[in-house]
C-alpha cells in the first residue's frame, strides 16, 4: 500500500515529465527539427487507442466474457492493414484542405456545411463524454485501490460532495495540464507536435507497465504460462471454457458486431482521427504504422488472459476483474509494481483525455462556438484584427467544460456500466460518423442532406438503444420502458427494437443505427441535389489520390510577407508596394506570415491593376493559407479560361481578317496592275494605230493638195499609203488575235500535220520578201517527217512571223537567216537564227511582251525598205504555241551570231495512236 | 528662209513632214532620233523644231529639257508631235517649254499654219 502523498508525488512527477517531453517536442518543432517526423513516433501515438479501458478493462472483459476483448483490437488491426488505401486518402485530403478535426473533415466533404460540422461536433461531445468519464473513473478507482488496499472505500458519487471526490480534482488538474500544453499557441495546421511526442512516450509507459504485470503473473506468481493455464483449468473449469468463440455475448453475430464497431470507431473517434489524420506529418509514415501499431496491440494483449486467469485464481484478494492489473501485484505484497501499474494506467487515461479533449475543444471552438460568435453581430468579430485570442480562450473554456461534463457523467451514472461497456457506448456513437466519412471518400453522390439525415437518425437510434437505457439502468429513471417499451409499445423496446431480440445490446444498437444511418444517407443523397460547392468538394475528396488532385494543395498554406512583397513589387512597382507595407521592406529571410488585412489590401491593389480574376490567382500563388473555396477557384479558372478562349478566338478572327485583308490588298494590287496594263495596252494600241494613220492621212492630204507633182513621187506616196494601210489592218488583226488569245476565245483546230512540211511552206511564203530585202535564207530540214498535233494555219503564221522578224534584225550589210529543224524522240524543235546584233540575256523575255520593240538602228529604220513590226508578233506566236502544248523562247545562237528563237512542239503519237487521240479529242 | 528641223523615228512620217515643210518654203533637215537631232541643232541652228515624243533612246521630252537648259537653244521654238492622245503628255510638253503641241494623225494644213504662225511670232519678238 502506498501513502496518499507518495502516490500524488509520483503522479504529479509523471505529469511534469510529460509536460517536459511535450515542451521539448514543441521546441524541436519550432527549431525545424521535428521529433514527430518519424513513423515510429506516429505508430506509437496511434496507440492512444489503448486507454485505461484497455489497461484495466481488457482484463475485466477477458475475465467475464472470454476472448471477446480481442475484437476491440482486431478491428483496429483490420483498419490499419487497409490504412494505405483509406487512411492515406484521408491524410492527403486533410493536408490539402487544412482539416482540423473529424467534424471539419465531414463538414468540408459536404460542401463545407457549417450545420453538418456543428452536428458532428455536438455528437462527438455527447459520445465522448462517457469515455472521458471512464478515464476519470479508472484513475480514481486505481488511486483508491493503490492507497487503501485491501479495503478500498466505495467511491462517493454525489454532486453535493464533489469537492471531496478525487475524480473532480483529477479532472481539474488534467484540465490545467491540457490547457498548459494543448493550447499554448495556435497552430494554423492544428498540429501539436509536443502533444504527439508526449503521447508516444505514454504509449511506451503503458505498454511497459502492462507487460511488467503480465510477466509478474506468468513468471513470478506462477512458474510459467503453462503452469498458470494448467492450474486455471483445474481450479476454474468454467472460466477456461469461457475462452471460446461461442462464449462471446450474442454469439457469432455479436462477435461480428463488435469487430465492426471497433474497426469503425478506430477511425471515427475524435482522438483517433486527430492522431491518425490531423497529426500525420508524412503520409509515408502510414507504411510503418500499418504493421507497427498492430504489433503494439498484439504485445499489449499478450498477457491479458494470463492476468485475467491469475486474477480469477486470486479469489477475493484480487476483487473486481477490472482491477486485476492493480490488485494482482498488490495482493502479492509488492510496492513498486502497483505504483508502476498506476502510472501505466494514468498514462493510458491521460493520453486519451489529452488528445480527446484537444480534439473536442478544437471542434467546439471551430465548429460550434466561433461560427455562432461570428454571426453575433454585436461582437463585431468579423472586423476584428486577430481572432486567435478569442480562439484560445474558447478552447480553454471548452477543455474545462468537456472535462467537467465528463466528471458529471462519471459522477451521475458512471457506476451503471463496467469500463468496457462505457467504452462500447462511445464506440457506437462515434461509429455514426463512419457512413458519412467513408462513403464520402468514395461515393461522389453522397450529399449534405443525406449525411445530416443519416447522422441525425443514427445518433437518435444510438441514444434510444444505448444511452437512455444506460441512464435508466443507473437509476435516473424508471427502467420499465426497457422491458415493456415506451407507452407499452413493445416494438420500441430499446434493447429489442422492432422485435429484434437475442442480440447483444451493442450489435443490436449498431445494426439499427447503421441501418437508418446508411439508409438515409444513401436514400436522401439519391433524391437530393448537391450544391455547386458540394459537388466540387465531393470531387476533391473522392479524387484525392489521383495525381492531378495534388494541385489543389497549391491554394493552401501561408502567405509569407516577403513573397507577398515580391509579388506586389513585380506588378505594382516599388513605391505603391512600399506604401502598402507601411514603408518597411520585409527581409528575404523574414518568413513571418502576412496578416489577412495585408493580403486583402494587396489583392485590392492587384485587382485595380490587373482585374479580379488575375489578382485572385496571383494572391493565391503566394497565399497558401487562405480558406479559398474550390468553387471560387473553379469559377476564376472558368472565367479565365473563357476569357482566354474568347481572346484566342478574337485573335484567330483578327488573323483571318488580316489574311483576308492581305488577299484583298493583293487582289486590289493585281487589279490595279491589270488596269494599268490595260491602260498601257490601250495607249500603245492607240499609238500603234495612230502611227500608220498619220502617214496615210499626211500623204493623202499632200496628194490631194498638190497641184503639180512628178508622177514618180506621186506613185511613191501612194505606195506608202497602201503599205501603211496594210500595216494598219495587220495591226488590227493582230490586236484581235491577241485579245482572243488572252481571253481564251481563240479557236484552234489541232490536227496531225508535218512540221517539216509546214516549214517548207513558210519558206516558200517568205522567199519573195527575203529576196526584196536581199536576205540570204539558209534552210536545214531533215529527210524524215515530224508529225505534230497543231492548227496548220496558225503554226504557219508563227513560222512566217519568226522568219519575218529574223529578216528584220539580221545584219544590214550581209543579212543571213537560218531555219533548221531537229527531230528528237518526243519533240521537234525549229531554230530560227539571224546574224544581227542578237538579243542580250536581260531582254530575252521582254521580246514576248506586247508592243515591245527592239530598237532598230538608225540605218535600218531609215532605209524604209523594212516596215516596222507591230510589236505583237512574238507575243501572239508564243500564245499560239503555248496553246498547242509547245514552247517558244529565245536561246543562245548555234550557227549564226545573232538572235536565235526556238520553237518546240511535242511529237504526235503514231498514226494508229493518232487516230485514237483524235477520237478522244472528238469525244 | 527659215530652217526647220524635223525629228521622228517613223520614216514615212518623216518623209511627209519634210515634204510639207519644203512646200511651205522652209529649208528642212531630218533626224530619226534625239542624238542626231542635237548634233544638227548645234551645226545648223534651226529656227524651229518639229519634235516627236516617242523616240528610240532619248525621248522627245528629254531632248526638249536639254534644249531649254542650254542658253543657245532656250528660245528655240518647238512643236511637239505625239501619237499619244493623252492630256498628260500635252501638259508635260507645255510645262517643259514646248511652244505648241500637235496630235498624230494631224491635219497637214493645220500643222503648216501653226509652224508658220510660230515662226512669225518669234521673228517679230526677236
Interface residues (C-beta under 8 A of the other chain):
Chain A: X683 X686 X687 X690 X691 X692 X693 X694 X695 X696 X697 X698 X699 X701 X702 X705 X706 X720 X724 X855 X856 X858 X861 X862 X863 X864 X868
Chain B: X9 X10 X11 X12 X13 X15 X16 X17 X19 X20 X23 X32 X33 X36 X54 X56 X57 X83 X84 X85 X86 X104 X105 X106 X107 X108 X109
